Amino acid sequence: MTNQEIKLVKNSWRKLMGIDHGIIGDVFYSRLFIQQPGLRKMFPADMTQQNKKLVDMLVYIVGGLEQADILSNEIRALGKQHQNLGIVAHHYETVGDALIWTLEKALGIDWNEELKSAWKSCYSELAESLQEA
């Protein structure tokens, strides 16, 4: 990611921190399960904790964008867990689409093509590290 992309992602994420984390997770997972209904069975019936895990992970990732090498090693460990759950390469594309869609809806009029490109770059690096596990 470029320094400008990192700045865009961080600034937009700060705006999202004012939104209830449960809502962000709920919107994301609702979109994900609409796109890939088969993924629903991989998650608990009560998504409260999963919603929190999603936002906590995004906070961690966005906060560590300047230390991509350290972050990448830790993300690979998470990728190992995903592998054990049966997550495969095509799932990452669906997750990325759901994430970008969620961010677009949450940011509303602040969303633009430059921001979309920055978040796609961020997610692309994340997905790559997850799949390197």
MDTraj code that builds the backbone (N, CA, C; nanometers):
import mdtraj as md
import numpy as np

residues = "MET THR ASN GLN GLU ILE LYS LEU VAL LYS ASN SER TRP ARG LYS LEU MET GLY ILE ASP HIS GLY ILE ILE GLY ASP VAL PHE TYR SER ARG LEU PHE ILE GLN GLN PRO GLY LEU ARG LYS MET PHE PRO ALA ASP MET THR GLN GLN ASN LYS LYS LEU VAL ASP MET LEU VAL TYR ILE VAL GLY GLY LEU GLU GLN ALA ASP ILE LEU SER ASN GLU ILE ARG ALA LEU GLY LYS GLN HIS GLN ASN LEU GLY ILE VAL ALA HIS HIS TYR GLU THR VAL GLY ASP ALA LEU ILE TRP THR LEU GLU LYS ALA LEU GLY ILE ASP TRP ASN GLU GLU LEU LYS SER ALA TRP LYS SER CYS TYR SER GLU LEU ALA GLU SER LEU GLN GLU ALA".split()
xyz = np.array([
    [0.0834, -0.1190, 0.0000],
    [0.0000, 0.0000, 0.0000],
    [0.0874, 0.1248, 0.0000],
    [0.0393, 0.2259, -0.0673],
    [0.1105, 0.3538, -0.0660],
    [0.0787, 0.4292, 0.0635],
    [0.1607, 0.5289, 0.0925],
    [0.1344, 0.6118, 0.2111],
    [-0.0009, 0.6811, 0.2004],
    [-0.0368, 0.7247, 0.0802],
    [-0.1658, 0.7905, 0.0598],
    [-0.2806, 0.6930, 0.0848],
    [-0.2674, 0.5687, 0.0382],
    [-0.3721, 0.4687, 0.0618],
    [-0.3875, 0.4410, 0.2109],
    [-0.2753, 0.4293, 0.2802],
    [-0.2794, 0.4068, 0.4250],
    [-0.3517, 0.5223, 0.4942],
    [-0.3186, 0.6435, 0.4554],
    [-0.3827, 0.7617, 0.5142],
    [-0.5335, 0.7597, 0.4894],
    [-0.5740, 0.7283, 0.3677],
    [-0.7166, 0.7232, 0.3342],
    [-0.7894, 0.6173, 0.4164],
    [-0.7303, 0.4992, 0.4264],
    [-0.7925, 0.3907, 0.5023],
    [-0.8048, 0.4300, 0.6490],
    [-0.6980, 0.4819, 0.7062],
    [-0.7007, 0.5199, 0.8479],
    [-0.8031, 0.6305, 0.8754],
    [-0.8052, 0.7317, 0.7908],
    [-0.9000, 0.8420, 0.8113],
    [-1.0442, 0.7946, 0.7992],
    [-1.0715, 0.7105, 0.7026],
    [-1.2087, 0.6612, 0.6864],
    [-1.2464, 0.5685, 0.8016],
    [-1.1509, 0.4905, 0.8492],
    [-1.1793, 0.3999, 0.9608],
    [-1.2137, 0.4789, 1.0869],
    [-1.1441, 0.5909, 1.1086],
    [-1.1754, 0.6760, 1.2245],
    [-1.3215, 0.7203, 1.2212],
    [-1.3711, 0.7518, 1.1037],
    [-1.5116, 0.7921, 1.0902],
    [-1.6047, 0.6777, 1.1280],
    [-1.5656, 0.5568, 1.0971],
    [-1.6504, 0.4408, 1.1259],
    [-1.6517, 0.4041, 1.2733],
    [-1.5537, 0.4489, 1.3473],
    [-1.5467, 0.4136, 1.4887],
    [-1.6604, 0.4755, 1.5687],
    [-1.7304, 0.5702, 1.5108],
    [-1.8466, 0.6282, 1.5768],
    [-1.9729, 0.5457, 1.5595],
    [-1.9648, 0.4436, 1.4758],
    [-2.0795, 0.3559, 1.4508],
    [-2.0692, 0.2354, 1.5435],
    [-2.1805, 0.1922, 1.5982],
    [-2.1831, 0.0737, 1.6838],
    [-2.1170, -0.0434, 1.6109],
    [-2.0199, -0.1058, 1.6766],
    [-1.9442, -0.2143, 1.6146],
    [-2.0319, -0.3336, 1.5791],
    [-2.1335, -0.3575, 1.6594],
    [-2.2258, -0.4672, 1.6307],
    [-2.2998, -0.4456, 1.5001],
    [-2.3312, -0.3201, 1.4716],
    [-2.4009, -0.2886, 1.3467],
    [-2.3082, -0.3117, 1.2277],
    [-2.1835, -0.2681, 1.2387],
    [-2.0880, -0.2900, 1.1296],
    [-2.0756, -0.4392, 1.1008],
    [-2.0563, -0.5178, 1.2052],
    [-2.0441, -0.6627, 1.1877],
    [-2.1701, -0.7244, 1.1319],
    [-2.2839, -0.6810, 1.1825],
    [-2.4111, -0.7364, 1.1366],
    [-2.4343, -0.7074, 0.9885],
    [-2.4061, -0.5861, 0.9462],
    [-2.4232, -0.5496, 0.8051],
    [-2.3267, -0.6307, 0.7186],
    [-2.2011, -0.6402, 0.7619],
    [-2.1015, -0.7167, 0.6866],
    [-2.1438, -0.8626, 0.6710],
    [-2.1758, -0.9282, 0.7823],
    [-2.2089, -1.0708, 0.7749],
    [-2.3407, -1.0951, 0.7024],
    [-2.4356, -1.0042, 0.7157],
    [-2.5610, -1.0181, 0.6400],
    [-2.5315, -1.0175, 0.4908],
    [-2.4487, -0.9251, 0.4483],
    [-2.4106, -0.9179, 0.3064],
    [-2.3339, -1.0428, 0.2645],
    [-2.2401, -1.0858, 0.3476],
    [-2.1607, -1.2049, 0.3168],
    [-2.2498, -1.3269, 0.2982],
    [-2.3460, -1.3452, 0.3878],
    [-2.4314, -1.4638, 0.3815],
    [-2.5329, -1.4561, 0.2677],
    [-2.5667, -1.3365, 0.2247],
    [-2.6504, -1.3224, 0.1047],
    [-2.5701, -1.3668, -0.0173],
    [-2.4434, -1.3282, -0.0215],
    [-2.3579, -1.3627, -0.1349],
    [-2.3188, -1.5105, -0.1346],
    [-2.2928, -1.5658, -0.0183],
    [-2.2486, -1.7050, -0.0044],
    [-2.3237, -1.7705, 0.1108],
    [-2.4481, -1.8113, 0.0897],
    [-2.5276, -1.8698, 0.1987],
    [-2.4608, -1.9900, 0.2659],
    [-2.3802, -2.0628, 0.1927],
    [-2.3127, -2.1795, 0.2493],
    [-2.2141, -2.1454, 0.3595],
    [-2.1693, -2.0224, 0.3642],
    [-2.0749, -1.9817, 0.4688],
    [-2.1417, -1.9684, 0.6052],
    [-2.2726, -1.9524, 0.6066],
    [-2.3437, -1.9297, 0.7334],
    [-2.3181, -2.0409, 0.8339],
    [-2.3090, -2.1639, 0.7851],
    [-2.2913, -2.2787, 0.8752],
    [-2.1547, -2.2799, 0.9447],
    [-2.0626, -2.1976, 0.8977],
    [-1.9299, -2.1909, 0.9591],
    [-1.9271, -2.0998, 1.0819],
    [-2.0390, -2.0344, 1.1096],
    [-2.0442, -1.9362, 1.2169],
    [-2.1496, -1.9740, 1.3199],
    [-2.1347, -1.9225, 1.4427],
    [-2.2333, -1.9528, 1.5468],
    [-2.3680, -1.8867, 1.5177],
    [-2.4720, -1.9412, 1.5785],
    [-2.6063, -1.8837, 1.5618],
    [-2.6095, -1.7403, 1.6140],
    [-2.5507, -1.7192, 1.7303],
    [-2.5429, -1.5846, 1.7881],
    [-2.4134, -1.5198, 1.7379],
    [-2.4272, -1.4195, 1.6563],
    [-2.3118, -1.3568, 1.5918],
    [-2.2514, -1.2410, 1.6718],
    [-2.2990, -1.2181, 1.7927],
    [-2.2520, -1.1042, 1.8716],
    [-2.0999, -1.1037, 1.8856],
    [-2.0435, -1.2158, 1.9281],
    [-1.8982, -1.2227, 1.9469],
    [-1.8238, -1.2161, 1.8142],
    [-1.8807, -1.2771, 1.7114],
    [-1.8167, -1.2742, 1.5799],
    [-1.8125, -1.1318, 1.5244],
    [-1.9205, -1.0573, 1.5445],
    [-1.9224, -0.9171, 1.5021],
    [-1.8109, -0.8392, 1.5711],
    [-1.7935, -0.8639, 1.7005],
    [-1.6877, -0.7973, 1.7771],
    [-1.5501, -0.8383, 1.7250],
    [-1.5321, -0.9675, 1.6974],
    [-1.4033, -1.0154, 1.6455],
    [-1.3689, -0.9482, 1.5130],
    [-1.4686, -0.9339, 1.4271],
    [-1.4457, -0.8695, 1.2977],
    [-1.3950, -0.7270, 1.3167],
    [-1.4652, -0.6497, 1.3966],
    [-1.4268, -0.5097, 1.4159],
    [-1.2931, -0.5005, 1.4890],
    [-1.2716, -0.5854, 1.5885],
    [-1.1428, -0.5859, 1.6592],
    [-1.0282, -0.6147, 1.5622],
    [-1.0491, -0.7099, 1.4717],
    [-0.9455, -0.7441, 1.3748],
    [-0.9205, -0.6270, 1.2794],
    [-1.0265, -0.5612, 1.2370],
    [-1.0093, -0.4457, 1.1485],
    [-0.9374, -0.3312, 1.2201],
    [-0.9697, -0.3101, 1.3463],
    [-0.8992, -0.2083, 1.4260],
    [-0.7502, -0.2414, 1.4300],
    [-0.7194, -0.3672, 1.4549],
    [-0.5803, -0.4125, 1.4628],
    [-0.5089, -0.3938, 1.3283],
    [-0.5745, -0.4355, 1.2212],
    [-0.5138, -0.4262, 1.0879],
    [-0.4906, -0.2808, 1.0489],
    [-0.5934, -0.1992, 1.0610],
    [-0.5801, -0.0579, 1.0232],
    [-0.4738, 0.0097, 1.1100],
    [-0.4713, -0.0240, 1.2372],
    [-0.3722, 0.0345, 1.3267],
    [-0.2297, -0.0069, 1.2956],
    [-0.2131, -0.1207, 1.2292],
    [-0.0797, -0.1718, 1.2011],
    [-0.0343, -0.1580, 1.0575],
    [-0.1033, -0.0789, 0.9801],
    [-0.0701, -0.0691, 0.8376],
    [0.0724, -0.0208, 0.8118],
    [0.1266, 0.0603, 0.9006],
    [0.2641, 0.1082, 0.8816],
    [0.3678, 0.0001, 0.9115],
    [0.3281, -0.1041, 0.9831],
    [0.4194, -0.2147, 1.0141],
    [0.3731, -0.3403, 0.9408],
    [0.3646, -0.3306, 0.8103],
    [0.3066, -0.4378, 0.7291],
    [0.3782, -0.5711, 0.7468],
    [0.5101, -0.5696, 0.7663],
    [0.5833, -0.6955, 0.7799],
    [0.5452, -0.7692, 0.9079],
    [0.5328, -0.6985, 1.0176],
    [0.4913, -0.7592, 1.1448],
    [0.3469, -0.8052, 1.1348],
    [0.2637, -0.7204, 1.0821],
    [0.1221, -0.7512, 1.0657],
    [0.1034, -0.8744, 0.9780],
    [0.1799, -0.8836, 0.8721],
    [0.1684, -0.9942, 0.7775],
    [0.1925, -1.1289, 0.8453],
    [0.2911, -1.1370, 0.9328],
    [0.3193, -1.2624, 1.0040],
    [0.2024, -1.3039, 1.0922],
    [0.1427, -1.2084, 1.1603],
    [0.0301, -1.2397, 1.2480],
    [-0.0943, -1.2765, 1.1675],
    [-0.1115, -1.2144, 1.0534],
    [-0.2259, -1.2451, 0.9681],
    [-0.2123, -1.3869, 0.9117],
    [-0.0904, -1.4289, 0.8812],
    [-0.0700, -1.5664, 0.8329],
    [-0.1174, -1.6681, 0.9367],
    [-0.0950, -1.6393, 1.0637],
    [-0.1414, -1.7295, 1.1700],
    [-0.2938, -1.7381, 1.1690],
    [-0.3601, -1.6263, 1.1478],
    [-0.5055, -1.6263, 1.1366],
    [-0.5484, -1.7050, 1.0132],
    [-0.4727, -1.6927, 0.9062],
    [-0.5014, -1.7681, 0.7841],
    [-0.4972, -1.9178, 0.8074],
    [-0.4065, -1.9626, 0.8928],
    [-0.3986, -2.1052, 0.9285],
    [-0.5288, -2.1498, 0.9934],
    [-0.5804, -2.0679, 1.0836],
    [-0.7077, -2.0995, 1.1489],
    [-0.8196, -2.1063, 1.0458],
    [-0.8189, -2.0138, 0.9517],
    [-0.9212, -2.0135, 0.8471],
    [-0.9123, -2.1396, 0.7614],
    [-0.7893, -2.1806, 0.7297],
    [-0.7701, -2.3047, 0.6531],
    [-0.8335, -2.4223, 0.7255],
    [-0.8104, -2.4301, 0.8545],
    [-0.8639, -2.5405, 0.9343],
    [-1.0163, -2.5401, 0.9389],
    [-1.0755, -2.4240, 0.9161],
    [-1.2217, -2.4128, 0.9145],
    [-1.2811, -2.4419, 0.7769],
    [-1.1942, -2.4618, 0.6782],
    [-1.2430, -2.4916, 0.5438],
    [-1.2557, -2.3709, 0.4535],
    [-1.1985, -2.2589, 0.4946],
    [-1.2007, -2.1392, 0.4105],
    [-1.1017, -2.1607, 0.2961],
    [-1.1484, -2.1373, 0.1740],
    [-1.0640, -2.1557, 0.0557],
    [-1.0545, -2.0243, -0.0220],
    [-0.9695, -2.0227, -0.1236],
    [-0.9354, -1.8998, -0.1960],
    [-1.0569, -1.8197, -0.2424],
    [-1.1562, -1.8850, -0.3008],
    [-1.2690, -1.8075, -0.3546],
    [-1.3523, -1.7399, -0.2454],
    [-1.3428, -1.7900, -0.1224],
    [-1.4148, -1.7246, -0.0127],
    [-1.3593, -1.5843, 0.0137],
    [-1.2286, -1.5688, -0.0054],
    [-1.1666, -1.4394, 0.0225],
    [-1.2190, -1.3308, -0.0709],
    [-1.2478, -1.3664, -0.1942],
    [-1.3046, -1.2686, -0.2879],
    [-1.4426, -1.2239, -0.2399],
    [-1.5230, -1.3193, -0.1958],
    [-1.6570, -1.2872, -0.1468],
    [-1.6494, -1.2001, -0.0220],
    [-1.5588, -1.2331, 0.0679],
    [-1.5405, -1.1532, 0.1895],
    [-1.4979, -1.0108, 0.1527],
    [-1.4059, -0.9987, 0.0588],
    [-1.3619, -0.8666, 0.0148],
    [-1.4758, -0.7846, -0.0430],
    [-1.5579, -0.8488, -0.1253],
    [-1.6737, -0.7792, -0.1828],
    [-1.7690, -0.7319, -0.0729],
    [-1.7935, -0.8190, 0.0255],
    [-1.8841, -0.7830, 0.1357],
    [-1.8255, -0.6696, 0.2197],
    [-1.6954, -0.6726, 0.2405],
    [-1.6306, -0.5666, 0.3179],
    [-1.6399, -0.4325, 0.2454],
    [-1.6056, -0.4311, 0.1181],
    [-1.6112, -0.3063, 0.0411],
    [-1.7544, -0.2531, 0.0372],
    [-1.8507, -0.3406, 0.0178],
    [-1.9919, -0.3005, 0.0157],
    [-2.0320, -0.2385, 0.1497],
    [-1.9911, -0.3036, 0.2595],
    [-2.0232, -0.2547, 0.3940],
    [-1.9612, -0.1171, 0.4179],
    [-1.8360, -0.1016, 0.3807],
    [-1.7686, 0.0271, 0.3981],
    [-1.8369, 0.1365, 0.3171],
    [-1.8741, 0.1031, 0.1948],
    [-1.9428, 0.2009, 0.1098],
    [-2.0734, 0.2469, 0.1735],
    [-2.1512, 0.1518, 0.2242],
    [-2.2789, 0.1870, 0.2869],
    [-2.2568, 0.2678, 0.4146],
    [-2.1577, 0.2283, 0.4940],
    [-2.1333, 0.2954, 0.6219],
    [-2.0792, 0.4372, 0.6036],
    [-1.9961, 0.4570, 0.5035],
    [-1.9348, 0.5883, 0.4837],
    [-2.0207, 0.6825, 0.4001],
    [-2.1179, 0.6283, 0.3308],
    [-2.2133, 0.7112, 0.2573],
    [-2.1484, 0.8110, 0.1632],
    [-2.1780, 0.9394, 0.1839],
    [-2.1290, 1.0422, 0.0914],
    [-1.9775, 1.0615, 0.0977],
    [-1.9126, 1.0095, 0.2008],
    [-1.7667, 1.0191, 0.2096],
    [-1.6968, 0.9160, 0.1209],
    [-1.7718, 0.8183, 0.0710],
    [-1.7154, 0.7118, -0.0123],
    [-1.6904, 0.7653, -0.1533],
    [-1.5742, 0.7324, -0.2090],
    [-1.5426, 0.7711, -0.3467],
    [-1.4489, 0.6670, -0.4076],
    [-1.4165, 0.6833, -0.5330],
    [-1.3340, 0.5844, -0.6034],
    [-1.1937, 0.5731, -0.5445],
    [-1.1367, 0.6846, -0.5020],
    [-1.0026, 0.6814, -0.4424],
    [-1.0036, 0.6012, -0.3121],
    [-1.1055, 0.6212, -0.2320],
    [-1.1188, 0.5479, -0.1063],
    [-1.1444, 0.3999, -0.1333],
    [-1.2277, 0.3723, -0.2300],
    [-1.2550, 0.2336, -0.2688],
    [-1.1256, 0.1642, -0.3115],
    [-1.0471, 0.2299, -0.3915],
    [-0.9202, 0.1737, -0.4370],
    [-0.8253, 0.1478, -0.3194],
    [-0.8204, 0.2407, -0.2245],
    [-0.7335, 0.2247, -0.1074],
    [-0.7762, 0.1053, -0.0234],
    [-0.9064, 0.0914, 0.0012],
    [-0.9553, -0.0215, 0.0802],
    [-0.9358, -0.1533, 0.0059],
    [-0.9520, -0.1517, -0.1255],
    [-0.9281, -0.2739, -0.2031],
    [-0.7815, -0.3147, -0.1941],
    [-0.6931, -0.2172, -0.1971],
    [-0.5509, -0.2448, -0.1825],
    [-0.5216, -0.3044, -0.0450],
    [-0.5814, -0.2461, 0.0571],
    [-0.5655, -0.2959, 0.1940],
    [-0.6149, -0.4397, 0.2046],
    [-0.7341, -0.4643, 0.1539],
    [-0.7901, -0.5987, 0.1640],
    [-0.7113, -0.6978, 0.0790],
    [-0.6641, -0.6557, -0.0352],
    [-0.5858, -0.7436, -0.1218],
    [-0.4608, -0.7935, -0.0496],
    [-0.3916, -0.7023, 0.0187],
    [-0.2732, -0.7419, 0.0953],
    [-0.3109, -0.8344, 0.2106],
    [-0.4213, -0.8047, 0.2753],
    [-0.4693, -0.8889, 0.3850],
    [-0.5013, -1.0292, 0.3347],
    [-0.5781, -1.0376, 0.2274],
    [-0.6183, -1.1677, 0.1737],
    [-0.4972, -1.2480, 0.1274],
    [-0.4007, -1.1794, 0.0698],
    [-0.2785, -1.2467, 0.0258],
    [-0.2059, -1.3090, 0.1449],
    [-0.1931, -1.2341, 0.2529],
    [-0.1266, -1.2866, 0.3733],
    [-0.2051, -1.4018, 0.4346],
    [-0.3369, -1.3908, 0.4371],
    [-0.4201, -1.4986, 0.4916],
    [-0.4011, -1.6274, 0.4127],
    [-0.3876, -1.6153, 0.2823],
    [-0.3764, -1.7335, 0.1974],
    [-0.2355, -1.7911, 0.1931],
    [-0.1375, -1.7179, 0.2429],
    [0.0003, -1.7672, 0.2464],
    [0.0231, -1.8657, 0.3600],
    [-0.0762, -1.8829, 0.4435],
    [-0.0625, -1.9710, 0.5610],
    [-0.0357, -2.1146, 0.5194],
])
top = md.Topology()
chain = top.add_chain()
for i, resn in enumerate(residues, 1):
    res = top.add_residue(resn, chain, resSeq=i)
    for name in ("N", "CA", "C"):
        top.add_atom(name, md.element.get_by_symbol(name[0]), res)
traj = md.Trajectory(xyz[None], top)
